[in-house]
């Protein structure tokens, strides 16, 4: 009986001893593991990837064990970060044509079968992505993600073909068109230049102004030179320089009129719708309207100047016509008795009985004329002989003999 109790007691002590030994061994293993973990975390902190708290860790509570698991996960991510340059990076479009807009090619980043996400795994920035040339894309891994580093990719923006148009493909000129300019519309950022195929027919300056030289046909090439964003482009304009004709003025070189004549027209007829202008040297003698109607104002000689402008087919013309306005000749003056008058030897009154006219104009006694002599014969009805002298400046000076029989 005593031996049985001793055996049971011995076994109990042995089990306690074994349990204590197991506990000591487990604590030793846990301490070694935690020490290695802290060393790994400190090493990671030195590389600049992740900084961890290096306080001493003790397995006192379950809370400490949970925190250590989270730190273990972060350290694990840092340890397996992949260089983003090892990823498969592709641009959905690598070539563009300049259109004045910013280009942002869409990219796709894959690591194996995994598709990386913009904003989560990496960021994208663009530069040199508007004008022609090489655009740049920088793909940079986000800190604390599974990836690290950055990659630069390029894409191409080609030069565009410019818009180039002239207002007229055919220009007809003559020597009167000294400042005819080629009107050009273009969006090029290069310089516009002009070249003529024959400078002896027509010249062109750097502003596109054409100067005709002689009759013939030539071509002017308009070139939009290449610039930063546009290639070179050209077009041509056909220039026809025609030989000019002469306008004909169908009127003489001298026009003679008598003072008192009616207004008259120069009757100038032109072709091609040419503009005609008139002027007169002495407006005291005559005046001329813009339609070529001449009105006589006085006695004398002056010049009427006629100017016909040049047209696309005719040369300009300048002509002067001599206008000679003479006094009214005496043979144009009519002397009669007043209607219903009877002349007797004693009743004749030269002022009251005589009518002196030029056309429809009635001359006045003692202003335009006077009776310088008269003879009367017989008693009763008589024959009167008159000598009428014209004094007005617009009439020829002299006398006119008139016989009035009544």
C-alpha positions in Angstrom: 0.0 0.0 0.0 2.8 2.4 0.9 4.6 1.5 -2.3 1.5 2.3 -4.4 1.3 5.8 -2.9 5.0 6.4 -3.5 4.6 5.4 -7.2 1.7 7.7 -7.8 3.5 10.6 -6.1 6.6 10.0 -8.2 4.6 10.0 -11.4 2.9 13.3 -10.5 6.2 15.0 -9.9 7.6 13.7 -13.2 4.7 15.1 -15.1 5.0 18.5 -13.5 8.7 18.5 -14.3 8.1 17.6 -17.9 5.4 20.4 -18.2 7.8 23.0 -16.8 10.5 21.8 -19.1 8.2 22.1 -22.1 7.1 25.7 -21.0 10.8 26.8 -20.7 11.6 25.4 -24.2 8.5 27.1 -25.8 9.5 30.4 -24.2 13.1 30.1 -25.5 11.9 29.4 -29.0 9.5 32.3 -29.0 12.2 34.7 -27.7 14.6 33.7 -30.5 12.0 34.2 -33.2 11.0 37.7 -31.9 14.7 38.7 -31.8 15.3 37.7 -35.4 12.1 39.6 -36.5 13.1 42.8 -34.8 16.6 42.6 -36.5 14.9 42.1 -39.9 12.7 45.1 -39.3 15.6 47.3 -38.3 17.5 46.2 -41.4 14.5 47.2 -43.6 14.3 50.6 -41.8 18.0 51.2 -42.7 17.2 50.8 -46.5 14.7 53.6 -46.4 11.7 51.4 -47.3 9.7 51.1 -44.1 10.5 52.4 -40.5 9.2 50.2 -37.7 9.0 50.5 -34.0 11.9 48.6 -32.4 10.6 48.4 -28.9 11.2 45.2 -27.0 8.4 42.7 -27.6 7.3 40.3 -24.9 4.7 37.6 -25.1 2.8 38.7 -22.1 -0.6 39.2 -23.7 -2.6 38.2 -26.8 -2.8 41.9 -27.9 1.0 41.9 -28.3 0.9 38.8 -30.4 -1.8 40.4 -32.8 0.3 43.6 -33.3 3.3 41.6 -34.2 1.3 39.8 -36.9 0.4 43.1 -38.6 4.0 44.3 -38.6 5.1 41.0 -39.9 2.7 41.4 -42.9 4.1 44.9 -43.7 7.7 43.7 -43.5 6.8 40.9 -45.7 5.4 43.3 -48.4 8.6 45.4 -48.3 10.7 42.3 -48.6 8.9 41.3 -51.9 8.6 44.7 -53.7 9.2 44.4 -57.4 10.9 46.9 -59.7 8.2 48.4 -61.9 10.6 48.3 -64.8 10.2 44.5 -64.7 6.5 44.9 -65.5 5.0 44.8 -68.9 4.1 48.4 -69.8 2.2 49.1 -73.1 0.8 52.2 -74.7 -2.5 51.8 -76.5 -1.4 54.5 -79.0 2.2 55.5 -79.7 1.8 57.8 -82.8 -0.2 61.0 -83.1 -0.5 63.9 -85.5 -0.3 67.5 -84.2 -3.7 69.2 -83.8 -2.9 71.7 -81.0 -4.4 69.5 -78.3 -2.6 67.8 -75.4 -2.0 64.1 -75.9 -2.3 61.6 -73.0 -1.9 58.0 -74.2 -3.7 55.4 -72.2 -1.2 52.9 -70.6 -1.6 49.3 -69.3 0.8 47.9 -66.7 0.9 44.2 -66.0 3.1 41.9 -63.8 2.6 38.5 -65.0 -1.2 38.0 -65.0 -1.7 40.8 -62.5 -3.0 44.1 -63.9 -1.7 47.1 -61.9 -4.0 49.9 -61.0 -3.3 53.6 -61.7 -3.5 55.5 -58.4 -3.1 52.3 -56.3 0.1 50.8 -57.6 1.5 53.6 -59.6 1.1 57.2 -60.8 1.4 58.7 -64.4 2.8 62.0 -65.4 3.2 63.5 -69.0 5.5 66.1 -70.5 6.3 67.4 -74.0 2.9 66.1 -75.1 1.4 69.0 -77.2 3.9 70.1 -79.9 5.4 67.8 -82.5 8.3 65.6 -81.3 8.8 63.0 -78.6 6.3 63.0 -75.8 7.3 61.5 -72.4 5.3 59.4 -69.9 6.7 58.7 -66.4 5.2 55.7 -64.6 6.2 55.8 -60.9 5.4 53.1 -58.3 3.5 54.3 -55.2 5.3 54.1 -51.9 4.4 51.2 -49.7 2.9 49.3 -52.6 4.1 46.0 -54.0 6.3 47.9 -56.5 9.1 50.3 -56.5 11.0 52.5 -58.9 9.9 54.3 -62.1 9.9 53.9 -65.9 9.9 56.5 -68.7 8.1 55.8 -71.9 8.0 57.8 -75.2 5.4 58.4 -77.9 5.5 60.4 -81.2 3.6 63.5 -82.2 4.1 64.0 -86.0 4.0 67.3 -87.8 0.6 68.0 -89.5 -0.1 69.2 -93.1 -1.1 72.9 -93.0 -4.2 74.4 -94.5 -3.2 76.5 -97.5 -5.6 78.3 -99.8 -5.4 81.3 -102.2 -8.4 83.5 -103.0 -8.0 83.1 -106.8 -6.2 80.5 -108.8 -6.2 82.9 -111.9 -5.3 86.5 -111.8 -5.5 88.7 -114.9 -3.4 91.9 -114.9 -2.2 94.7 -117.0 0.3 97.5 -116.4 -2.4 99.6 -114.6 -2.6 97.0 -111.8 0.5 97.9 -109.9 -0.5 96.7 -106.5 -2.4 93.4 -106.9 -1.8 91.2 -103.9 -2.3 87.4 -103.6 -4.6 86.8 -100.7 -3.5 83.7 -98.7 -5.1 81.8 -95.8 -3.1 79.3 -93.9 -2.6 77.9 -90.3 1.0 77.1 -90.8 3.5 78.3 -88.1 6.2 78.6 -90.8 6.9 81.5 -93.2 4.9 82.2 -96.4 7.1 82.8 -99.4 6.4 83.6 -103.1 8.2 82.7 -106.3 7.5 83.7 -109.9 8.3 81.4 -112.9 9.0 84.4 -115.1 10.0 87.8 -113.6 10.0 89.4 -117.1 6.2 88.9 -117.2 5.3 89.5 -113.6 7.3 90.1 -110.4 6.2 89.3 -106.9 7.6 90.6 -103.6 7.8 89.0 -100.1 4.3 90.2 -99.3 2.7 88.6 -102.4 2.2 91.9 -104.3 2.4 91.3 -108.1 3.8 93.8 -110.5 3.0 93.1 -114.2 5.8 93.8 -116.6 4.7 92.7 -120.1 2.0 90.6 -121.7 2.2 86.9 -121.2 1.5 84.0 -118.8 3.5 82.9 -115.8 2.9 81.1 -112.5 3.5 82.2 -108.9 4.2 79.5 -106.4 3.0 80.1 -102.8 4.9 78.1 -100.3 4.0 77.6 -96.7 7.4 76.6 -95.2 7.6 73.9 -92.5 7.6 75.1 -88.9 7.6 73.5 -85.5 4.3 71.7 -85.9 3.6 71.7 -89.7 5.3 70.3 -92.8 5.9 72.3 -95.9 3.1 72.8 -98.5 2.7 74.8 -101.7 0.1 75.9 -104.3 0.3 77.9 -107.5 -1.5 80.9 -109.0 -1.7 81.5 -112.7 -1.0 85.1 -113.7 -2.0 86.4 -117.1 -0.7 89.8 -118.1 -2.8 91.1 -121.1 -1.9 93.7 -123.7 -3.9 96.9 -123.3 -6.0 98.6 -125.9 -6.6 102.3 -126.4 -9.9 104.2 -125.7 -11.2 106.3 -128.6 -12.5 109.8 -127.9 -14.7 110.8 -130.8 -14.6 114.5 -130.6 -12.3 117.1 -132.2 -9.5 119.1 -130.6 -11.3 122.4 -130.9 -14.9 123.3 -130.1 -16.2 126.7 -131.3 -19.4 128.1 -129.8 -21.2 131.5 -129.8 -22.1 133.2 -126.6 -25.8 132.4 -125.9 -25.7 128.9 -127.4 -27.4 126.2 -125.5 -25.7 123.8 -123.1 -24.0 121.0 -125.0 -22.6 117.5 -124.2 -19.1 116.4 -125.0 -20.6 113.0 -125.8 -17.6 110.9 -124.5 -18.2 107.2 -124.9 -15.9 104.7 -123.3 -15.5 100.9 -123.1 -15.0 98.5 -120.2 -16.9 100.9 -117.9 -13.9 103.2 -117.6 -14.4 106.1 -115.2 -14.4 109.6 -116.9 -13.6 112.8 -115.1 -13.9 116.4 -116.5 -12.4 119.7 -115.5 -12.2 123.2 -117.1 -9.4 125.7 -117.1 -11.5 128.9 -116.8 -14.8 128.6 -115.1 -15.7 132.2 -116.1 -15.9 131.1 -119.7 -17.7 127.7 -119.2 -18.4 125.0 -116.7 -18.6 121.3 -117.1 -20.6 118.7 -115.1 -19.4 115.2 -114.1 -21.5 113.9 -117.0 -19.7 116.0 -119.5 -22.4 118.7 -120.0 -20.9 122.1 -120.9 -22.6 125.4 -120.0 -21.3 128.6 -121.6 -20.7 131.5 -119.1 -18.7 134.1 -121.0 -16.6 135.1 -124.0 -13.1 133.7 -124.5 -10.9 130.6 -124.9 -10.3 127.9 -122.4 -9.5 124.2 -122.2 -11.7 121.3 -121.2 -9.7 118.4 -119.7 -10.9 114.8 -120.1 -9.4 112.0 -118.0 -10.3 108.4 -118.7 -9.1 105.9 -116.1 -7.4 102.6 -117.2 -9.2 99.3 -117.0 -8.3 95.7 -117.2 -8.3 95.9 -121.0 -7.7 99.6 -121.8 -5.0 102.1 -121.1 -5.8 105.4 -119.4 -6.4 108.4 -121.6 -5.9 112.1 -120.9 -7.2 114.6 -123.5 -7.6 118.4 -123.7 -10.1 120.1 -125.9 -9.9 123.9 -126.8 -13.2 125.7 -126.2 -13.5 129.0 -128.1 -16.6 131.0 -127.2 -17.2 133.9 -129.6 -19.3 137.0 -129.5 -22.7 137.0 -131.1 -22.3 138.2 -134.8 -24.5 141.1 -135.9 -26.1 139.0 -138.6 -27.7 136.9 -135.9 -29.5 140.0 -134.6 -33.0 140.6 -135.9 -34.5 144.1 -135.9 -38.3 144.5 -136.4 -41.2 146.9 -135.6 -43.3 146.1 -132.6 -46.4 144.1 -133.6 -49.3 146.4 -134.6 -47.2 149.5 -134.9 -47.7 151.9 -137.8 -44.8 154.3 -138.6 -45.6 157.8 -139.9 -43.3 160.6 -140.5 -44.0 162.2 -137.2 -44.8 159.3 -134.9 -41.7 157.1 -135.2 -40.0 156.4 -131.8 -36.9 154.3 -132.1 -37.1 153.2 -128.5 -40.8 152.3 -128.4 -41.3 151.1 -132.0 -38.2 148.9 -132.6 -37.7 145.3 -131.4 -34.1 144.1 -131.5 -33.7 140.3 -130.7 -31.1 137.5 -130.7 -32.9 134.3 -130.8 -35.5 134.6 -128.0 -33.5 137.2 -126.1 -34.8 140.8 -126.4 -32.1 143.4 -126.4 -32.6 146.7 -124.6 -32.1 150.2 -126.0 -29.2 152.2 -124.6 -27.9 149.1 -122.8 -27.4 146.6 -125.6 -27.8 148.9 -128.6 -28.6 152.4 -129.8 -29.8 153.9 -133.1 -26.9 155.8 -134.4 -28.7 157.1 -137.5 -32.0 157.3 -139.3 -33.5 158.8 -142.4 -37.2 159.2 -143.1 -38.8 160.2 -146.3 -42.3 161.1 -147.4 -45.4 162.1 -145.5 -47.7 159.4 -144.0 -46.3 156.0 -144.5 -42.5 156.0 -144.8 -39.3 154.1 -145.2 -37.0 154.3 -142.2 -33.3 153.6 -142.6 -31.5 152.7 -139.3 -28.0 152.1 -138.3 -28.1 150.0 -135.0 -24.8 149.7 -133.1 -24.4 146.8 -130.6 -22.7 147.8 -127.4 -23.1 144.6 -125.3 -19.7 142.8 -124.7 -21.1 139.5 -125.8 -22.0 140.8 -129.2 -19.7 141.7 -132.1 -19.0 145.4 -132.1 -20.3 147.1 -135.2 -23.3 148.6 -136.9 -26.1 147.0 -138.8 -28.1 148.9 -141.4 -31.8 148.1 -141.5 -34.5 149.3 -143.7 -38.0 149.3 -142.3 -40.8 150.0 -144.8 -44.3 150.7 -143.5 
